Amino acid sequence: MGSIRSTPTDALLFFAIFSGSSDLLNRTKEELAQRFGSLIVPGPRIDFTDTDYYQRSMGPNLLKEWFAVDRIIGQDELASIKVECQALEIAIGAGHESTVSRPINIDPGMIDLGKVMLASTKNHAHRVYVGSGIFVEVTLYLCEGEWSGWPWTYPDYRRPEVHRFFDRARQEYRDRRPARG
């Protein structure tokens, strides 16, 4: 039988942000770095064309970018970080002149040695409720040294350039994580 640990497993914090405004992405990235830690692993910035789900609230021609910060978190912290990001979305959006109802989307996630996890406000069969209105899912898992997805894994998380980002973020996590006793 496994024993209950007093400290939750840790992970490296990353963000995926998207918007129709490159300037707003840059401002949001700076704000997130001020709040959560310095950017240590830059990721790709892509044209977000894999779905039109967000087009009604965010408009067309969306860009998406990933980056990791120098913050190791307890996995039980992701829910409160998602709640803080929801409030930040509203604050940033209110200060940005826009014709869309949601000018920025901030999705925090975390990576450990074997998986990439995302926080969401939406429930689904593959998501686990972790409190404060937040659900978490395992989006990618490492199998024989390669990132693999599930049937629910978003198409943009299946891209090779995104997998390369997670390879670098995983290595940073490995290098920075606290020593095990």
C-alpha positions in Angstrom: 0.0 0.0 0.0 1.3 3.5 -0.9 1.7 6.0 1.9 0.1 9.4 1.9 2.7 12.1 1.3 2.5 15.4 3.2 3.9 17.3 0.3 2.2 17.1 -3.1 4.2 16.2 -6.2 5.7 19.3 -7.8 5.8 20.4 -11.4 7.0 23.3 -13.6 4.5 26.0 -14.4 3.8 27.0 -18.0 1.3 29.1 -19.8 -0.5 28.9 -23.1 -1.9 32.3 -24.1 -3.8 33.3 -27.2 -5.3 36.4 -28.7 -5.9 38.2 -32.0 -3.4 40.9 -30.9 0.3 40.3 -30.9 0.8 43.3 -28.7 -1.7 41.9 -26.1 0.2 38.6 -26.1 3.4 40.4 -25.3 1.8 42.5 -22.6 0.2 39.4 -21.1 3.4 37.4 -21.1 5.1 40.3 -19.3 2.3 40.4 -16.7 2.4 36.7 -16.1 6.2 36.8 -15.7 5.9 39.5 -13.1 3.3 37.5 -11.2 4.5 34.0 -11.5 8.2 34.0 -12.4 10.7 34.9 -15.1 10.4 33.3 -18.5 12.9 30.5 -18.8 11.6 28.4 -21.7 10.2 30.3 -24.7 7.8 28.3 -26.8 6.4 28.6 -30.3 3.9 31.3 -31.4 1.6 29.8 -33.9 -1.5 30.8 -35.9 -4.3 29.2 -33.9 -6.3 27.7 -36.7 -7.0 24.2 -35.3 -10.5 25.2 -34.2 -13.0 28.0 -34.6 -14.4 27.4 -31.1 -13.1 30.7 -29.7 -13.8 32.8 -32.8 -17.2 34.2 -31.6 -15.8 35.5 -28.3 -12.2 36.3 -29.4 -12.5 37.1 -33.1 -10.5 35.7 -36.1 -6.8 35.4 -36.8 -5.8 34.2 -33.3 -2.2 33.6 -32.3 -1.2 31.2 -29.6 2.1 31.1 -27.6 3.5 28.8 -25.0 6.2 29.6 -22.4 7.4 28.2 -19.1 8.4 30.3 -16.0 11.0 29.6 -13.3 8.4 28.4 -10.8 8.2 24.9 -9.4 4.7 24.5 -8.0 2.9 21.9 -6.0 0.4 20.2 -8.3 -2.3 21.2 -5.9 -1.6 24.9 -6.7 -2.8 24.8 -10.3 -6.4 25.4 -9.4 -5.7 28.7 -7.6 -3.3 29.8 -10.4 -6.1 29.2 -12.9 -8.5 31.2 -10.8 -6.0 34.1 -10.7 -5.5 33.8 -14.4 -9.3 34.1 -15.0 -9.3 37.4 -13.0 -6.2 38.6 -14.9 -8.0 37.9 -18.2 -10.8 40.1 -17.2 -8.5 42.9 -15.9 -6.3 42.8 -19.0 -9.3 42.7 -21.3 -10.9 45.7 -19.5 -7.8 47.7 -20.2 -7.6 46.8 -23.8 -9.6 48.5 -26.5 -11.2 45.7 -28.5 -14.3 44.8 -30.4 -14.4 41.2 -29.0 -15.7 40.1 -25.6 -12.6 38.1 -24.7 -9.4 39.7 -26.0 -7.0 37.3 -24.2 -7.1 33.7 -23.1 -4.7 32.5 -20.4 -4.3 28.8 -19.8 -1.9 27.7 -17.1 -0.5 24.2 -17.0 2.2 22.2 -15.5 4.7 19.6 -16.6 6.5 17.0 -14.6 8.8 14.2 -15.8 6.0 12.2 -17.4 3.0 14.4 -18.2 1.6 17.7 -19.3 -1.4 18.9 -17.3 -3.9 21.7 -18.1 -6.4 23.5 -15.9 -9.9 24.2 -17.3 -13.1 25.7 -16.1 -15.0 23.2 -18.2 -16.0 19.8 -16.9 -15.7 16.7 -19.2 -15.4 12.9 -18.7 -11.6 13.0 -18.8 -11.2 15.9 -16.3 -11.0 15.7 -12.6 -12.4 18.4 -10.3 -9.7 19.9 -8.1 -11.7 22.7 -6.4 -12.6 26.4 -6.9 -14.5 25.5 -10.1 -11.4 24.1 -11.8 -10.8 20.8 -13.5 -7.4 19.3 -14.5 -6.6 16.9 -17.3 -3.5 15.1 -18.4 -3.1 16.4 -22.0 0.2 14.7 -23.0 2.2 11.8 -21.6 5.7 10.7 -22.2 6.0 7.2 -23.7 9.4 5.8 -24.8 10.8 9.3 -24.9 8.1 10.8 -27.1 5.0 12.9 -26.2 1.8 11.1 -26.9 -1.8 12.4 -26.8 -5.1 11.0 -25.9 -8.4 11.2 -27.9 -9.1 14.5 -26.1 -5.7 16.1 -26.7 -6.1 19.4 -28.5 -4.7 19.4 -32.0 -2.3 22.3 -31.3 -0.8 20.2 -28.5 0.0 17.5 -31.0 2.3 19.8 -33.1 6.0 18.8 -33.3 7.1 22.4 -32.4 4.9 22.2 -29.2 6.4 18.8 -28.3 9.9 20.4 -28.7 8.8 23.1 -26.3 7.7 20.5 -23.8 11.0 18.6 -24.2 12.9 21.8 -23.2 10.4 22.6 -20.4 10.8 19.0 -19.1 14.6 19.3 -19.1 14.3 22.6 -17.2 12.0 21.0 -14.7 14.5 18.1 -14.3 17.4 20.5 -13.7 15.5 22.8 -11.3 13.3 20.5 -9.2 14.2 20.1 -5.6 16.5 17.2 -4.6 14.8 14.1 -3.5 15.7 12.7 -0.1 
